Amino acid sequence: MNVLTVATRGGRLAIAQTEIVSSALKKIYPNLRIKTKKITTRGDRDRRTALWNLRDTGFFTTQVEDALLAGETDFAVHSFKDLPTRLREGLTIAAVCQRQFPEDCLIAAESIDSFDQLRQSTKIGTSSLRRAAQLRRLRADLKPTSIRGNVLTRIRRLEARPECNRREGKFDAIILARAGIERLGLGHKISFCFDPEQFIPAPAQGALAVQTRVDDMTATNLVAALNDKNASTVTFAERQVLVTMQCGCHAPVGAFAKIDGDDIEITAFISDLQGKNFIRRRIKGPAEQAGKLAEKLANQLLSSGGTKILASLEE
């Protein structure tokens, strides 16, 4: 197979991430040519609905997966955190690429370099209940507010800086995944980054998942060469927390895992929307038992009050 076609969303970040994967494949297989098929997803069309109001899964992935299942492409590249935990029948994750920057970061309109420097009642744009709950827990005066749009659109919606001649935004700061900012070459805009063990990211944040059809062993085997064992272990453990809790990707739940020698350490939380009932647990054990450890951790969260929190979110 000398030519492969990859499915991806058409946004600037999605294309940048697809180029990372394609370049890595071509380094391994110098004679390989890769064509890109850009797909518009439901999430790309709907720029108004707050993500925390969504009930459906696959908001940013379903149409990409449809193209792959239809045989229009040979593989697909996703931000792993966007993929529903229940994989589509006929598809598999052939590789999880080396993970960088799992943490969240903040970009502020003013020049600051720490969380404590945020002004009273700062209005912070975020599309995540997970981030909003943690912000409210840390400082009740902060005002997390729904924001949609791609990375560049969100940055433009910050309060105007002195050098700008007009105001585009309604926000004093925004929170985004650091990985996306770095992949777009915009790292210089970051005001500060959060410690992922303290401000816990979304499961699998910062990781790229490469998807293939289960019946296409040629493409699956080619892509599998990109799989990073540590990245695969920690991200599947983080996603197992969601699977066990059956809470979906939009609930105020976070999970972060790291490899420590032969062990894995997993930190996770669930919270009410105001960050007042905040339940956090940590577990450590052999990395080869990552899935079972994640399941145990998730059950601890549920039995400690997480079940009631999830029930309240459905009301």
Buried (B, 14 or more C-beta within 10 A) or exposed (E): EEEBBBBBBBBBBBBBBBBBBBEBBBEEBEEBEBEBBBBEBBBBEEEEBBBBEBEEBBBBBBBBBBBBBEEEBBBBBBBBBBBBBEEBEEBBBBBBBBBBBBBBBBBBBBEBEEBEEBEEEBBBBBBBBBBBBBBBBBBEEBBBBBBBBBBEBBBEBBBEEEEEEEEEBEBBBBBBBBBBBBBBEBEEBBBBBBEBEEBBBBBBBBBBBBBBBEEBEEBBEBBBEBBBEBBBBBBBBBBBBBBBBEBBBBBBBBBBBBBEEEBBBBBBBBBBBEBEBBBBBEBBBEBEBBBEBBBBBBBBBBEBBBBBBBEEBEE
